[in-house]
Amino acid sequence: MELLILKSDREYIRFKDDNYLLVRLEKASVFPFDQMDVVQQHESRLKEKEFCNISIKKLVITEEDL
């Protein structure tokens, strides 16, 4: 599975109640690829709010038997 996620320096972004929070990976907001336009809008807003080094990343999740 591949998802989109936003990153600021070493932390990730969580969107909650119209706010942007810096969080660890397990708390970050993720989006399917068909919402790239939404992710790009968030990226623009984060840059306007002066978050540092904002980038869109592809998060790849795999499932394996133990």
PyRosetta script that sets phi, psi and omega in degrees:
from pyrosetta import init, pose_from_sequence

init()
pose = pose_from_sequence("MELLILKSDREYIRFKDDNYLLVRLEKASVFPFDQMDVVQQHESRLKEKEFCNISIKKLVITEEDL")
pose.set_psi(1, 137.8)
pose.set_omega(1, 178.1)
pose.set_phi(2, -121.8)
pose.set_psi(2, 131.6)
pose.set_omega(2, -179.4)
pose.set_phi(3, -130.4)
pose.set_psi(3, 163.7)
pose.set_omega(3, 175.7)
pose.set_phi(4, -102.5)
pose.set_psi(4, 144.9)
pose.set_omega(4, -179.4)
pose.set_phi(5, -146.5)
pose.set_psi(5, 150.1)
pose.set_omega(5, 178.6)
pose.set_phi(6, -106.5)
pose.set_psi(6, 141.1)
pose.set_omega(6, -176.7)
pose.set_phi(7, -129.1)
pose.set_psi(7, 143.8)
pose.set_omega(7, 175.4)
pose.set_phi(8, -126.7)
pose.set_psi(8, 109.1)
pose.set_omega(8, -173.5)
pose.set_phi(9, 53.6)
pose.set_psi(9, -115.2)
pose.set_omega(9, -177.1)
pose.set_phi(10, -99.9)
pose.set_psi(10, -1.5)
pose.set_omega(10, -178.1)
pose.set_phi(11, -111.8)
pose.set_psi(11, 167.0)
pose.set_omega(11, -178.3)
pose.set_phi(12, -111.4)
pose.set_psi(12, 166.9)
pose.set_omega(12, -176.1)
pose.set_phi(13, -107.3)
pose.set_psi(13, 135.4)
pose.set_omega(13, 172.2)
pose.set_phi(14, -117.7)
pose.set_psi(14, 135.0)
pose.set_omega(14, 177.4)
pose.set_phi(15, -104.4)
pose.set_psi(15, 119.6)
pose.set_omega(15, -178.3)
pose.set_phi(16, -146.0)
pose.set_psi(16, 125.9)
pose.set_omega(16, 178.0)
pose.set_phi(17, 51.6)
pose.set_psi(17, 45.3)
pose.set_omega(17, 179.8)
pose.set_phi(18, 62.8)
pose.set_psi(18, 21.3)
pose.set_omega(18, 176.2)
pose.set_phi(19, -117.2)
pose.set_psi(19, 157.4)
pose.set_omega(19, 176.7)
pose.set_phi(20, -112.0)
pose.set_psi(20, 124.7)
pose.set_omega(20, -179.0)
pose.set_phi(21, -119.9)
pose.set_psi(21, 143.8)
pose.set_omega(21, 173.3)
pose.set_phi(22, -88.9)
pose.set_psi(22, 125.3)
pose.set_omega(22, -174.6)
pose.set_phi(23, -141.2)
pose.set_psi(23, 174.1)
pose.set_omega(23, 172.7)
pose.set_phi(24, -80.2)
pose.set_psi(24, 166.2)
pose.set_omega(24, -174.3)
pose.set_phi(25, -51.9)
pose.set_psi(25, -44.2)
pose.set_omega(25, -174.4)
pose.set_phi(26, -67.5)
pose.set_psi(26, -13.2)
pose.set_omega(26, 179.0)
pose.set_phi(27, -105.4)
pose.set_psi(27, -4.2)
pose.set_omega(27, -174.0)
pose.set_phi(28, -71.4)
pose.set_psi(28, 152.4)
pose.set_omega(28, 173.6)
pose.set_phi(29, -79.4)
pose.set_psi(29, 137.9)
pose.set_omega(29, 178.5)
pose.set_phi(30, -124.7)
pose.set_psi(30, 154.5)
pose.set_omega(30, -175.4)
pose.set_phi(31, -136.9)
pose.set_psi(31, 145.4)
pose.set_omega(31, 172.7)
pose.set_phi(32, -71.0)
pose.set_psi(32, 159.7)
pose.set_omega(32, -176.9)
pose.set_phi(33, -60.6)
pose.set_psi(33, -28.5)
pose.set_omega(33, -179.2)
pose.set_phi(34, -72.2)
pose.set_psi(34, -2.1)
pose.set_omega(34, 175.6)
pose.set_phi(35, -107.6)
pose.set_psi(35, 26.9)
pose.set_omega(35, 179.7)
pose.set_phi(36, -54.9)
pose.set_psi(36, -38.6)
pose.set_omega(36, -179.7)
pose.set_phi(37, -62.9)
pose.set_psi(37, -38.8)
pose.set_omega(37, 176.8)
pose.set_phi(38, -65.2)
pose.set_psi(38, -43.5)
pose.set_omega(38, 179.5)
pose.set_phi(39, -62.9)
pose.set_psi(39, -41.4)
pose.set_omega(39, 178.4)
pose.set_phi(40, -65.8)
pose.set_psi(40, -34.6)
pose.set_omega(40, 175.4)
pose.set_phi(41, -65.2)
pose.set_psi(41, -43.9)
pose.set_omega(41, 176.7)
pose.set_phi(42, -61.1)
pose.set_psi(42, -42.0)
pose.set_omega(42, 179.0)
pose.set_phi(43, -58.1)
pose.set_psi(43, -44.9)
pose.set_omega(43, 179.3)
pose.set_phi(44, -62.7)
pose.set_psi(44, -43.3)
pose.set_omega(44, 179.6)
pose.set_phi(45, -65.0)
pose.set_psi(45, -39.4)
pose.set_omega(45, 179.0)
pose.set_phi(46, -63.8)
pose.set_psi(46, -40.0)
pose.set_omega(46, 177.9)
pose.set_phi(47, -65.4)
pose.set_psi(47, -38.2)
pose.set_omega(47, 176.4)
pose.set_phi(48, -63.4)
pose.set_psi(48, -33.7)
pose.set_omega(48, 179.9)
pose.set_phi(49, -84.8)
pose.set_psi(49, 7.6)
pose.set_omega(49, 174.6)
pose.set_phi(50, 66.4)
pose.set_psi(50, 33.1)
pose.set_omega(50, 169.3)
pose.set_phi(51, -70.5)
pose.set_psi(51, 148.3)
pose.set_omega(51, -174.0)
pose.set_phi(52, -87.5)
pose.set_psi(52, 136.5)
pose.set_omega(52, 171.6)
pose.set_phi(53, 46.1)
pose.set_psi(53, 54.9)
pose.set_omega(53, 179.6)
pose.set_phi(54, -72.1)
pose.set_psi(54, 134.0)
pose.set_omega(54, 177.2)
pose.set_phi(55, -146.8)
pose.set_psi(55, 151.5)
pose.set_omega(55, 175.0)
pose.set_phi(56, -93.9)
pose.set_psi(56, 131.6)
pose.set_omega(56, -179.5)
pose.set_phi(57, -121.9)
pose.set_psi(57, 152.5)
pose.set_omega(57, 172.7)
pose.set_phi(58, -96.0)
pose.set_psi(58, 123.3)
pose.set_omega(58, 178.3)
pose.set_phi(59, -100.7)
pose.set_psi(59, 121.1)
pose.set_omega(59, -178.1)
pose.set_phi(60, -107.3)
pose.set_psi(60, 121.3)
pose.set_omega(60, -179.0)
pose.set_phi(61, -112.4)
pose.set_psi(61, 130.1)
pose.set_omega(61, 177.1)
pose.set_phi(62, -121.4)
pose.set_psi(62, 155.1)
pose.set_omega(62, 178.1)
pose.set_phi(63, -119.1)
pose.set_psi(63, 130.3)
pose.set_omega(63, 179.6)
pose.set_phi(64, -136.1)
pose.set_psi(64, 146.8)
pose.set_omega(64, 173.4)
pose.set_phi(65, -72.3)
pose.set_psi(65, 147.3)
pose.set_omega(65, 176.1)
pose.set_phi(66, -101.4)
pose.dump_pdb("model.pdb")
